[in-house]
Amino acid sequence: MTFIIREAREEDVLKIQHFISKAGVSLDTVPQGWNPYILAEDTLESIVATAAIQAIPNNAYLIRSLVVDSEKVSGSFLIKMLETTIQYAREKGARYVYFIVKQGGDMMESLGFTLLSKEEVPQELKQLNEVADYLKKGYPVYGLNETGDK
């Protein structure tokens, strides 16, 4: 099946919210509106994946709300969605991109991310409520700069 990845538009807000809710993610924990989102649609214009980027100080962005319909897309598509999200952040001026995941691994490193120690996580990222919660839970934080290095 063919998928199109594109920037979200204002008329996508309800579709995005429905997709994220259907995946079991609380809307209270995701960015609101349509501006920060990119989405992937199938040929029927049904959303199969979303990702948002949140600007943080010092030309950095945090990847948020990466939600995929694993029944419709493959693991290789997930990598394509992440690559597109990173490129989207760079187009917005990102020098650094951060991503917090429940479980890290080789996939993150193959995309150029480096696992950060707690000391390496920037203060402006630690101050975000959601990030503080994730750090308390022990979720790994990955960082990527514009050259792909830590």
Accessible surface in RSA format (square Angstrom, percent):
REM  Atomic radii and reference values for relative SASA: ProtOr
REM  Chains: A
REM  Algorithm: Lee & Richards
REM  Probe-radius: 1.40
REM  Slices: 20
REM RES _ NUM      All-atoms   Total-Side   Main-Chain    Non-polar    All polar
REM                ABS   REL    ABS   REL    ABS   REL    ABS   REL    ABS   REL
RES MET A   1   161.83  83.8  79.36  52.5  82.47 196.4  88.27  75.0  73.56  97.5
RES THR A   2    87.76  62.4  80.44  81.6   7.31  17.4  48.90  65.7  38.85  58.7
RES PHE A   3    48.06  24.0  22.35  13.8  25.71  66.9  22.49  13.6  25.57  73.2
RES ILE A   4   105.01  59.8 101.70  75.8   3.31   8.0 105.01  75.6   0.00   0.0
RES ILE A   5    43.23  24.6  15.58  11.6  27.65  66.7  15.58  11.2  27.65  75.0
RES ARG A   6    41.84  17.6  33.14  16.9   8.70  20.7  38.32  52.4   3.52   2.1
RES GLU A   7    93.23  53.5  85.66  64.8   7.56  18.0  26.16  50.6  67.06  54.8
RES ALA A   8     5.55   5.1   0.00   0.0   5.55  12.6   0.00   0.0   5.55  14.7
RES ARG A   9   115.31  48.4 114.52  58.4   0.79   1.9  50.48  69.0  64.83  39.3
RES GLU A  10   119.41  68.6 112.52  85.1   6.90  16.4  29.47  57.0  89.94  73.4
RES GLU A  11   124.39  71.4  93.72  70.9  30.67  73.0  66.46 128.5  57.93  47.3
RES ASP A  12     3.81   2.7   3.81   3.8   0.00   0.0   0.00   0.0   3.81   3.8
RES VAL A  13    33.49  22.0  33.02  29.9   0.46   1.1  33.22  28.9   0.27   0.7
RES LEU A  14   138.27  77.0 134.24  96.0   4.03  10.1 134.58  94.5   3.68   9.9
RES LYS A  15    76.93  37.5  70.38  43.2   6.55  15.6  63.30  57.0  13.63  14.5
RES ILE A  16     3.99   2.3   3.99   3.0   0.00   0.0   3.99   2.9   0.00   0.0
RES GLN A  17    52.08  29.1  51.74  37.8   0.34   0.8  15.21  32.4  36.87  28.0
RES HIS A  18   123.06  67.3 116.82  81.2   6.24  16.0  83.64  86.2  39.41  45.9
RES PHE A  19    18.60   9.3  16.97  10.5   1.63   4.2  18.02  10.9   0.58   1.7
RES ILE A  20     0.78   0.4   0.78   0.6   0.00   0.0   0.78   0.6   0.00   0.0
RES SER A  21    51.06  43.1  36.23  48.4  14.83  34.2  29.34  62.5  21.72  30.4
RES LYS A  22   148.81  72.6 112.29  68.9  36.52  86.9  77.65  69.9  71.15  75.8
RES ALA A  23    57.15  52.6  16.36  25.2  40.79  92.8  29.71  41.8  27.44  72.7
RES GLY A  24    68.47  84.4   0.00   N/A  68.47  84.4  35.17  96.5  33.30  74.6
RES VAL A  25    52.03  34.2  44.92  40.7   7.11  17.1  48.98  42.6   3.05   8.3
RES SER A  26    57.55  48.6  42.08  56.2  15.47  35.6  41.28  87.9  16.27  22.8
RES LEU A  27    57.20  31.9  51.92  37.1   5.28  13.3  52.06  36.6   5.14  13.8
RES ASP A  28   139.10  97.4 104.08 103.6  35.02  82.8  31.08  73.1 108.02 107.7
RES THR A  29    61.13  43.5  54.66  55.4   6.47  15.4  52.40  70.4   8.72  13.2
RES VAL A  30    13.30   8.7   5.92   5.4   7.38  17.8   6.40   5.6   6.89  18.7
RES PRO A  31    25.40  18.5  11.40  10.4  14.00  50.9  22.32  18.4   3.07  19.1
RES GLN A  32   113.71  63.6  93.02  68.0  20.69  49.3  66.69 141.9  47.03  35.7
RES GLY A  33    31.76  39.2   0.00   N/A  31.76  39.2  23.66  64.9   8.11  18.2
RES TRP A  34    82.11  32.9  82.11  39.7   0.00   0.0  70.99  37.9  11.11  18.0
RES ASN A  35    97.94  67.5  86.96  84.0  10.98  26.4  27.13  65.3  70.81  68.4
RES PRO A  36    29.21  21.3  22.89  20.9   6.32  23.0  29.06  24.0   0.16   1.0
RES TYR A  37     2.26   1.1   1.78   1.0   0.48   1.2   0.87   0.7   1.39   1.7
RES ILE A  38     4.19   2.4   4.15   3.1   0.04   0.1   4.15   3.0   0.04   0.1
RES LEU A  39     0.00   0.0   0.00   0.0   0.00   0.0   0.00   0.0   0.00   0.0
RES ALA A  40     0.00   0.0   0.00   0.0   0.00   0.0   0.00   0.0   0.00   0.0
RES GLU A  41    11.53   6.6  11.53   8.7   0.00   0.0   1.17   2.3  10.36   8.5
RES ASP A  42     8.17   5.7   5.25   5.2   2.92   6.9   0.59   1.4   7.59   7.6
RES THR A  43    90.25  64.2  61.11  62.0  29.14  69.5  54.54  73.3  35.71  54.0
RES LEU A  44   142.84  79.5 117.16  83.8  25.67  64.5 122.35  85.9  20.48  55.1
RES GLU A  45   117.11  67.2 112.25  84.9   4.86  11.6  28.12  54.4  88.99  72.7
RES SER A  46    43.58  36.8  37.69  50.3   5.89  13.6  16.07  34.2  27.51  38.5
RES ILE A  47    12.96   7.4   3.12   2.3   9.84  23.7   3.12   2.2   9.84  26.7
RES VAL A  48     0.00   0.0   0.00   0.0   0.00   0.0   0.00   0.0   0.00   0.0
RES ALA A  49     0.00   0.0   0.00   0.0   0.00   0.0   0.00   0.0   0.00   0.0
RES THR A  50     0.00   0.0   0.00   0.0   0.00   0.0   0.00   0.0   0.00   0.0
RES ALA A  51     0.14   0.1   0.00   0.0   0.14   0.3   0.00   0.0   0.14   0.4
RES ALA A  52     0.69   0.6   0.00   0.0   0.69   1.6   0.69   1.0   0.00   0.0
RES ILE A  53     8.97   5.1   4.47   3.3   4.50  10.9   4.47   3.2   4.50  12.2
RES GLN A  54    45.42  25.4  41.52  30.3   3.89   9.3  21.53  45.8  23.89  18.1
RES ALA A  55    67.75  62.3  45.95  70.9  21.80  49.6  46.06  64.9  21.69  57.4
RES ILE A  56    12.19   6.9   1.73   1.3  10.46  25.2   6.24   4.5   5.95  16.1
RES PRO A  57    83.45  60.8  70.68  64.4  12.77  46.4  82.80  68.4   0.65   4.0
RES ASN A  58   101.52  70.0  82.39  79.6  19.13  46.1  30.39  73.1  71.13  68.8
RES ASN A  59    82.28  56.7  70.55  68.2  11.73  28.3   8.42  20.3  73.86  71.4
RES ALA A  60     3.98   3.7   3.43   5.3   0.55   1.3   3.43   4.8   0.55   1.5
RES TYR A  61    33.43  15.6  33.43  19.0   0.00   0.0  11.66   8.8  21.77  26.8
RES LEU A  62     2.89   1.6   2.89   2.1   0.00   0.0   2.89   2.0   0.00   0.0
RES ILE A  63     5.20   3.0   0.00   0.0   5.20  12.5   0.00   0.0   5.20  14.1
RES ARG A  64    25.39  10.7  20.78  10.6   4.61  11.0   9.14  12.5  16.25   9.8
RES SER A  65    17.82  15.1   0.22   0.3  17.60  40.5   7.86  16.7   9.96  13.9
RES LEU A  66    44.08  24.6  15.53  11.1  28.56  71.8  15.53  10.9  28.56  76.8
RES VAL A  67    13.79   9.1  10.16   9.2   3.63   8.8  13.79  12.0   0.00   0.0
RES VAL A  68    44.89  29.5  26.80  24.3  18.08  43.6  26.80  23.3  18.08  49.0
RES ASP A  69    29.22  20.5  22.73  22.6   6.49  15.4  10.99  25.9  18.23  18.2
RES SER A  70    93.98  79.4  71.07  94.9  22.90  52.8  39.43  84.0  54.54  76.4
RES GLU A  71   168.64  96.8 129.49  98.0  39.15  93.2  50.81  98.3 117.83  96.2
RES LYS A  72    95.78  46.7  72.11  44.2  23.67  56.4  55.84  50.3  39.94  42.5
RES VAL A  73    15.16  10.0   1.27   1.1  13.89  33.5   6.38   5.5   8.78  23.8
RES SER A  74    65.69  55.5  49.71  66.3  15.98  36.8  52.83 112.5  12.86  18.0
RES GLY A  75    51.57  63.6   0.00   N/A  51.57  63.6  37.07 101.7  14.50  32.5
RES SER A  76    82.39  69.6  69.74  93.1  12.65  29.1  48.86 104.0  33.53  47.0
RES PHE A  77    24.61  12.3  20.80  12.9   3.81   9.9  24.61  14.9   0.01   0.0
RES LEU A  78    41.09  22.9  41.09  29.4   0.00   0.0  41.09  28.9   0.00   0.0
RES ILE A  79    57.91  33.0  57.91  43.1   0.00   0.0  57.91  41.7   0.00   0.0
RES LYS A  80   110.87  54.1 110.10  67.6   0.77   1.8  60.53  54.5  50.33  53.6
RES MET A  81     0.00   0.0   0.00   0.0   0.00   0.0   0.00   0.0   0.00   0.0
RES LEU A  82     0.15   0.1   0.15   0.1   0.00   0.0   0.15   0.1   0.00   0.0
RES GLU A  83    80.30  46.1  73.44  55.6   6.86  16.3  27.31  52.8  52.99  43.3
RES THR A  84    37.12  26.4  32.25  32.7   4.86  11.6  32.08  43.1   5.04   7.6
RES THR A  85     0.27   0.2   0.27   0.3   0.00   0.0   0.27   0.4   0.00   0.0
RES ILE A  86     9.05   5.2   9.05   6.7   0.00   0.0   9.05   6.5   0.00   0.0
RES GLN A  87    88.56  49.5  88.21  64.5   0.36   0.8  35.64  75.9  52.92  40.1
RES TYR A  88    13.68   6.4  11.78   6.7   1.91   5.0  11.48   8.6   2.20   2.7
RES ALA A  89     0.00   0.0   0.00   0.0   0.00   0.0   0.00   0.0   0.00   0.0
RES ARG A  90    84.78  35.6  69.85  35.6  14.93  35.5  26.59  36.3  58.19  35.3
RES GLU A  91   126.45  72.6  87.13  65.9  39.32  93.6  40.19  77.7  86.25  70.4
RES LYS A  92   101.83  49.7  74.64  45.8  27.19  64.7  39.42  35.5  62.42  66.5
RES GLY A  93    42.87  52.9   0.00   N/A  42.87  52.9  34.22  93.9   8.65  19.4
RES ALA A  94     7.56   6.9   0.00   0.0   7.55  17.2   0.00   0.0   7.55  20.0
RES ARG A  95   106.26  44.6 104.87  53.5   1.38   3.3  28.83  39.4  77.43  46.9
RES TYR A  96    66.66  31.1  66.42  37.8   0.24   0.6  33.95  25.5  32.72  40.3
RES VAL A  97     2.82   1.9   2.82   2.5   0.00   0.0   2.82   2.4   0.00   0.0
RES TYR A  98    21.89  10.2  21.89  12.5   0.00   0.0   4.94   3.7  16.95  20.9
RES PHE A  99    13.28   6.6  13.28   8.2   0.00   0.0  13.28   8.1   0.00   0.0
RES ILE A 100    22.95  13.1   5.32   4.0  17.62  42.5   5.32   3.8  17.62  47.8
RES VAL A 101    22.66  14.9  17.41  15.8   5.25  12.6  22.66  19.7   0.00   0.0
RES LYS A 102   152.70  74.5 133.62  82.0  19.08  45.4  77.02  69.3  75.68  80.6
RES GLN A 103   158.21  88.5 135.79  99.2  22.42  53.4  41.82  89.0 116.39  88.3
RES GLY A 104    36.13  44.6   0.00   N/A  36.13  44.6   6.20  17.0  29.93  67.0
RES GLY A 105    32.79  40.4   0.00   N/A  32.79  40.4  31.65  86.9   1.14   2.5
RES ASP A 106   120.66  84.5 113.27 112.7   7.39  17.5  37.76  88.9  82.90  82.7
RES MET A 107    65.14  33.7  56.02  37.1   9.11  21.7  50.05  42.5  15.09  20.0
RES MET A 108     3.38   1.8   3.38   2.2   0.00   0.0   3.00   2.5   0.39   0.5
RES GLU A 109    96.78  55.6  81.32  61.5  15.45  36.8  28.02  54.2  68.76  56.1
RES SER A 110    89.40  75.5  45.89  61.2  43.50 100.2  51.87 110.4  37.53  52.6
RES LEU A 111    24.81  13.8   6.51   4.7  18.30  46.0  11.55   8.1  13.26  35.7
RES GLY A 112    24.76  30.5   0.00   N/A  24.76  30.5  22.89  62.8   1.87   4.2
RES PHE A 113     4.76   2.4   0.00   0.0   4.76  12.4   0.00   0.0   4.76  13.6
RES THR A 114    41.76  29.7  39.76  40.3   2.00   4.8  27.38  36.8  14.38  21.7
RES LEU A 115    89.20  49.7  76.91  55.0  12.29  30.9  76.91  54.0  12.29  33.1
RES LEU A 116    17.81   9.9   7.66   5.5  10.15  25.5   7.82   5.5   9.99  26.9
RES SER A 117    51.06  43.1  38.18  51.0  12.88  29.7  44.31  94.4   6.75   9.5
RES LYS A 118   135.60  66.2 130.19  79.9   5.41  12.9  82.91  74.6  52.69  56.1
RES GLU A 119   149.07  85.6 119.94  90.7  29.13  69.4  70.10 135.6  78.98  64.5
RES GLU A 120    72.19  41.4  49.77  37.7  22.41  53.4  36.69  71.0  35.50  29.0
RES VAL A 121     5.44   3.6   1.26   1.1   4.18  10.1   1.26   1.1   4.18  11.3
RES PRO A 122    26.43  19.3  15.83  14.4  10.60  38.5  26.43  21.8   0.00   0.0
RES GLN A 123   106.85  59.7 100.68  73.6   6.17  14.7  46.72  99.4  60.13  45.6
RES GLU A 124    44.00  25.3  38.80  29.4   5.19  12.4  10.87  21.0  33.13  27.0
RES LEU A 125     0.00   0.0   0.00   0.0   0.00   0.0   0.00   0.0   0.00   0.0
RES LYS A 126    61.38  29.9  54.33  33.3   7.05  16.8  22.55  20.3  38.83  41.4
RES GLN A 127   124.25  69.5  96.01  70.2  28.23  67.2  35.01  74.5  89.24  67.7
RES LEU A 128    39.96  22.3  37.74  27.0   2.22   5.6  39.96  28.1   0.00   0.0
RES ASN A 129   118.81  81.9 112.06 108.3   6.74  16.2  23.25  56.0  95.56  92.4
RES GLU A 130    51.31  29.5  47.94  36.3   3.37   8.0  16.30  31.5  35.01  28.6
RES VAL A 131     0.38   0.2   0.38   0.3   0.00   0.0   0.38   0.3   0.00   0.0
RES ALA A 132    33.09  30.4  30.10  46.4   2.99   6.8  32.33  45.5   0.76   2.0
RES ASP A 133    71.62  50.2  70.03  69.7   1.60   3.8  12.90  30.3  58.73  58.6
RES TYR A 134    64.71  30.2  64.71  36.8   0.00   0.0  34.44  25.9  30.27  37.3
RES LEU A 135    28.65  16.0  26.03  18.6   2.62   6.6  26.68  18.7   1.96   5.3
RES LYS A 136   175.38  85.6 135.50  83.1  39.88  94.9  95.11  85.6  80.27  85.5
RES LYS A 137   134.08  65.4  99.03  60.8  35.05  83.5  65.74  59.2  68.34  72.8
RES GLY A 138    52.62  64.9   0.00   N/A  52.62  64.9  26.62  73.0  26.00  58.2
RES TYR A 139    47.77  22.3  42.11  24.0   5.66  14.7  25.32  19.0  22.45  27.7
RES PRO A 140    31.30  22.8  22.97  20.9   8.33  30.3  31.30  25.8   0.00   0.0
RES VAL A 141     3.41   2.2   1.88   1.7   1.54   3.7   1.88   1.6   1.54   4.2
RES TYR A 142     6.52   3.0   6.52   3.7   0.00   0.0   0.00   0.0   6.52   8.0
RES GLY A 143     3.16   3.9   0.00   N/A   3.16   3.9   3.15   8.6   0.01   0.0
RES LEU A 144     6.41   3.6   4.00   2.9   2.41   6.1   4.00   2.8   2.41   6.5
RES ASN A 145    24.74  17.1  23.74  22.9   1.00   2.4   2.65   6.4  22.08  21.3
RES GLU A 146   101.02  58.0  80.31  60.8  20.71  49.3  22.45  43.4  78.57  64.2
RES THR A 147   102.33  72.8  68.09  69.0  34.23  81.6  73.25  98.4  29.08  44.0
RES GLY A 148    24.30  30.0   0.00   N/A  24.30  30.0  13.86  38.0  10.44  23.4
RES ASP A 149    90.06  63.1  86.60  86.2   3.46   8.2  24.13  56.8  65.93  65.8
RES LYS A 150   125.09  61.0  85.25  52.3  39.84  94.9  61.16  55.0  63.93  68.1
END  Absolute sums over single chains surface
CHAIN  1 A     8266.6       6435.1       1831.5       4352.6       3914.0
END  Absolute sums over all chains
TOTAL          8266.6       6435.1       1831.5       4352.6       3914.0
